[in-house]
Amino acid sequence: MIRARRSRIVATIGPASSSPEMIITLAKAGADVFRLNFSHGSHDNHAAAYNAIRAAETVVGRPLGILADLQGPKLRVGKFADGPVTLKAGQAFRFDNDPTPGDETRVHLPHPEILVAMRPGATLLLDDGKLRMTVTDAGPGYANTTVVNGGKLSERKGVAVPDVVIPMSPLTPKDREDLAFALRLGVDWIALSFVQAPEDMAELRRIVEGRAAVLAKIEKPQALEVLGPILDLCDGVMVARGDLGVEMAPEEVPVAQKVILRAARERGIPVIVATQMLESMTSSPTPTRAEASDVANAVYEGADAVMLSAESAAGDYPEESVAMMSRIIERVERDPRWPELMRAEQPHNDEDADVLVVAAAQAAKAGSTKCLVAFTTTGATARRLSRERPLQPVLALSPRIDAVRRMCLVWGVEPRVSGQPDSLEVVTSDAVAKAVELKLVGPGERLLIVAGTPFGAPGAANLLRLAHAPFPTRKR
């Protein structure tokens, strides 16, 4: 089942989409990767969804990726004695470590890490940014603030600190339990929420130990200041615009999206654009025109994948949301100007270029090649080809099912399981046979094969070969 598009679709599983029947429906509609959101649902729920996704692979005839999204730390205020309070602009308000229920003048902040990091001039955002406060004074166990934007504040509302690095791990005890469970299941990707520094990703990598690919969710402004070092420790990245938009001014979020996309594409790691892409389809069978343009712009920028959250997890139209996203991608990729606009967003860093892979992409562009075939053990060769954004499909063949499923997130790549070749002749015959089987080439059409020798050993590609699909044998 080959999709007529290069950008991929991530669909979040939830109450509206967790049944085996709906998972198959979404895969047929175009979902390439399914997201298990560990902010919601039990381990039993996620295990059932995992098993249903694996079963759906057989039905749709192609691999499906599974991404486990860890919740991360949820910073919240404490309780109020008499229910919600109304705070007015200009008034003083205090956060402290006293667990006594709060009132109009103070509230408990059960996160000593925040109070330790506070300094005069810092900003506190509450309830998804609806209330804004500026710190006037801070000390051991307290922070005094002045209300800038007031409003109603109720207990357990979220707290964000956009301009201070909080000295805490993004892996909470709950996340560590969820991570161990997800790895036991066998998920393909692990997404870490609220990454602030490279050390956060280094900690995750140490725990995962290669059992899954790791992905950073960029949703804090502090991460943008050290974006390069963070991405150097990632296998992928997500532009998590929801939380990023809470801690940044709205006009800054599109700029941040561009910065993250270019940095990811420079490194050749998959990048997902996420949050509110088709938000109105949670309750409507069609998106707004602005939402359609939002998805289209991510495709024009060369994003590897676009993601559905509530639209597929809890909305009334999960199938229609996936189908609509697929239609938008396909329409953009039929635009004659799309290749030029997409490549304009591609950084040119020849220092890290794989010369043979670049040569293959250039040769495919110059000739009548219909398909590129990458023999890869880990998926690295296919990712390097994808980095060049060739317009021909990239058929990635690997003997490892885990590598194949991870590549479901990679732009333009059709990953499939293949036997381990032991000679150039087997490489050629297997590549031609699989490309013909998937109808990526027709009789007499040319394909370019990229591989590395010795076969089966991870390393840089060092072999480039031309081959042609055979003509059917005529019957006498």
N, C-alpha and C positions, 0 to 999 in steps of 0.2 A: 504494500500500500504506500505508494510514493506521493508525497504532497507536492503540489505545483507551486512551491514557495521555498525560500531559503530561511527567512526568520522563523523562529520556533515559538510555540505557545506553551506557557506554563499555566495549568489550571489548578486552583486550590480545591481540595476536598473538604466537604462539610456536610451538614444535614441534608442539603439539597442534592448532593452528588455522590454520596458514599455507597449507594447500592451497587452491586456488581453490574446490574443492567445499565445504570446511568454512567458508570465508568467506561463501559464499552461504547456507549453512545457518544460520550465526550471524546474518546479516542478516535472514533470514526469521524467525528465532526472536525478533528484536527489537533487535539491536545497531544503534545509530544512528551511533556513532563508533568507529573502530578505532584503537588505540594501538600505535605502533611503539616498542618499548622499546630505545633505543640502548645500554643497559647490556649487552645480549646481541645476538648475531647479527652477521652481516657486512652490508656495504652491498649486496651481491648479494641476500642474504636479504630485506632491507627493500625493495629495488626490486621483487623478485618479488611480495611481499605488496602493495605499493602498486598494481602493475598489476592484481593479482587483485581488489582492492577496487574499483578504477575499473570493471573489467569487471562486477563484481557489481551495480553501480548499474543497469545496463541490465536485468539479470535481475529484480531486485526492484522496479523501477519507481519508485525514489525516490533522492535524493542520499544519499551517505554521507560523513561527515567522517573525516579522517585526522589524528591527533595524533602528532607526533614528540616523544618524551620523552628529553631529553638526560640523560646519566648524571650529570654534575657531578663535583666532586672527591671521590675516595675516599681518605680519610685512613686509613693503616694503619701498624702498627708494623713494624719490620724483622725480621731473622732471628735465631734462637737457635742457639747452637753445638751443643747436644746435644738438640735437640727441644724439645717443650713444657715449660714450667716451671709449678710450682704456687706461687702467691702466697698468703700468709696474712694475715688481718686484723691490722693493727697494724705490719706490717713496712715498712721503707723500700724504695723502688724509684725508680730514676732513669731518666729519658728524656734522651737527648743526641744530638748530631749526629755521633757517632763511628760509622762504618759497620761496625765490628768486631761479629761476631755476639754476641748478648747471653747473659745467664745469669739466675740467680735474683735478681740485684741491679740489673740495668740492661738496657736495650735501645735500639737505634738508633731514632730517630723521624725518618724521612726527609722531614719537612715543617718547614722552618725557620720557616714562617709561624706554626705553633702555638707553637714555643718563644719566638719574639719576643713573642707576645701573652700568655704565661703570667704569672700574678701569684699571690702567696700567697693561699690560700683558694679558688682556682679548682678546678673538678671535672673530672676526666678519666674518661670511660666507655669501656670496651673490650669488644669482642665483643658488640655489640648490647646493651650495658648490663649484661652479666653481672658484670663487674668494675668497681668504683668506686674511684677514688683522689682524694685531696685534695692539692693542691700546697702544700708547706711552704716552698719556697724556689725561686727561679728567677733565671736570669741569662743572659748571652749563650751560646747553644748548649746549655742544659741546663734541666731542671726536676726538682727533687727532690719526691717525693710520699710520702704514707703510704697504705697500702692500707686501704680501709674495708670493701669486700666483696671477699673473695679468691676464688680458683678457679684453674683451669688456663688458661694463656695460651699460645697457639701463634703462630708467625710469621704475618705478614700479616693479623692480625686488625684489624678496624676500630677507629678512635679517634673519639670524639665529645667536643666541648667545649661543653657546654650553656650556660654562663654567660659566655662570652667571645666577642666579635666578632673573627673571624680576618681579618686584612688580606689577603684574597686574592679574586680574581675567581672566581665560580662557573663560569665558562667556561674549562675546561682546553683545552690544545691538541687533545686528542681531540674535545672538544665542538665546537670551532670547525670541525674537519673534518666532523664529523657534521652540524652545522648547515648548512654550505655544501651538503652532499650532499642533505639533506632539502629545502632550498629549491629546488635544481635539480629534484628530483622533482616538487615542487609540492604539498607537504603543506599542510593548512589551518591547523593550529595547531602552535606550538612551545612546549613546556613546559620551563621552566628549573628545575633542581633546586637545593636548598640555598640559596635566596635568603635573604640576610641584611639587605639594605638597599635603598632605592629605587634607588641607583646601579647595582645589579645589573640591574634591569629596564631602566633607562635605557640601559645598555650593550647589552643584547639588542635593544632597539628600534632603536638606531642601526644595528646590523648587519642586521637583518631588513628595515628600510626599507619596511614595509607589505606585503611579499610574503607574509606569513602573519600570523594573529592570534597574540598572545603571551600566555602563561599562566604565572603564578608558582605553584610548588609550595611550600606553607608547611609546612616540616618542621623548622624550627629555632626555638627559643623567642625568639631575638633578633628574628626577623621579626615576631613578635606585638607587639613594643614599637613598631614603626614600620609597623604594618599599613596604616593609612590611606594614607600616602604611597606605599607599595608598590602598593596596589590602584589608586591614581590613575594609575599607569603601565601597568596591565594591561588586557587584553581579557577575561581570565578568570582563575580561581584554582582550585587544587586543595588540598583538605584532605588532605595526605599523612600519614595517621595512623601509618603504620609507623615512619618515622624520627622523626616528632614524638614518638611514644611511647617511643623510646629515650632522648631527651633531656629528657623531662618525666615527672613522676610519673603513673601510670596514671589517677588520679582527675582530673588536670588536662586530659587529652586531650578528654573530652566537652565541657568548658567552652570549650576553645579552638575546637572545632568550631562551637559556637554563635556565638562571637564572630566567626569568619571568615565564617560563613554570613550573619549579619546585616549585616556590613560589605559583603559582596559584593552582597547584595540591595538595600541602600541605594543602591549605585552602579549597579545594573542590569547587572552583568556576570555571566556564567555561573559557577556554582560547582559543582565536582565533589567528591563525598565518596568517598574511595578507601581501599583497603588492608583486607584480611581481611574483606570484607563477607560473603562466602559461603565462607570459607577451607576448611571441611570438605568442600565439594564438589570439592576437588582430588582426593579419593579416595573420595568417597561420592556416590551419586545424589541425596541429599537433604541440605539444610542442617540445622544445629541450630536449635532454636526461638529461641535468643538471636540467631543470625545473621539470621533472618527479621525479628526485631524491630529489629535494627540497621538493616537496609535500610528498613524501614517508618518508623523514626524520622527518617531523612534525608528521606524523602518528606513526612512531616508537617511538617518544618522548611522545606520549600519548596526543597530542593536542585534545581538544574537537571539534574544527572546523578549517577548512582552508577556505580562502576567495578569491573570484574572484573580481577584481576591474574593470579596463578597459576592461578586457576580456569579461565580460558579459554586461557591461554598454554601451560600445561604439565600441566593436570589430565586426569583420565580422563573427565570429563563436561563438555566445553565447551558443547555445545548445551544440555544440561539446565541448566547454570548460568545461561545467558542467559535461557532460557525461565522458570526459577524467579524470576529477578530481575524479569522482566516481569510475571509473575503477582502477585508481592508488590506491585509498584507499582500495578497495576490494581485490586487489592483495596483498598488504602488509598484510592485516588481514588474508589472507590464508597462509602466511609464517609460518611454524611451530616454527620459532625462534622469531616471533613477540611478543607473550606474555612475554617471558623472557626479551627481550630488552625493551619493554614498561615499565615493572614493575621495571627494573633497574633504570629508571628515576623517580620512585615514592618515595618521601621522606617518612620517617617513623616517624610520630609524634603521639605517642599513647596518649599524654595528651588530645588532642581534639577529640579522636576517640569516635564514638558512638558504644558502646560495642555490642549492639544487631545487628546493621547493619554490623559490622565486622564479627560477628558470622554467620549472614545470608550468607555473601559472602564466608566465609570459608566453611560453610555447603554445599553451592552450588558447590564449587570447589571439595569437597571430594566425593559427591554423584552423582547420575544420574539426578540431577535437570536440566530441560530444560529451565526454565524461572523463573525469580524473579518478583514478583508483589508488588509494593509499593502503598499503599493507602496514599495519601498526600493531605493536604489542600493547602499548599503554594508551594509545590515542594521540600521542604527541605529534606524530607526522600529520595526521588529519587536522589537528588544531592549527599547525603551522600553515597548512594549505588554506584553511578557512580564513586565517589572518589576512591573506592576500585577496580575499573576496572574489574568487573566480566566478564567472557567471555559469559555468558548467557545474553540474552536480558533482559532489565529491563522494564517491563510494568508499567507505572506510571498512576494511576487513580486518578482524582481529580474532584470535582464538580465545580471547578472554571475554566472557559475557559481562563482567563488571565494567571493563573498558568500553564495551559497546553501549551499555546503558548510559554511562556518563556522557558519551558523545551525543546523546539525544538533545542536549542543550546547545550544541555547537552549530553556528550558522552554516547552512548549505551542505551539511554532512548527512549522508544516509548510511548509518552504521549497521553492520550485519556481522554475525558470527561466521567465522570461516576456519577451516583446518589450518594447522601450522605448515606452511610450505617448506620444503627442504631443497628446492632447486629453482633456478630461474624459469625452467619450463613449467613447473607447477604454479609458480607465481603468475605467469602469463595465462595459462589455461584457466586457473581459478578466477582470475580477474575478468577475463572475457566471458566465462560461463555465468558468473553472477550478474555482470552488467547486462547481458542479454536476457537473463531470467527476469530482472527487474525492469526490463524495457528502457534502460538508460541509453542503449545503443541499438541501432538497427543493422541489418545486413550490410557489410562492407564499411560501416562507419568506424571512425578511429577513436581509440582511447589511449590515455597516457597513464602509465603505471609508475608509481613512486614507492620505493621500498628501501630497506636497509639490510646490509649484509654484515656479519652472518645472520641468516634468517632466525627470527625469534629472540634476538638479543636487543634489548632497548638501546637506542642510540640514534644519532643523526642519520637521516636518509642519505644514501650514497649511490642509489641506482635509479635510473630513469629509462623507461622503455616504452616504445610505441607498439601498439597492437591494433588489430582490426577484427571486428566481429565477422564471423564467417557468413558466406551466402548459403542459403538452404540448398541441400543436395537435390538435384533434379532426378526425378524418377524416370527410368527408361521405359 
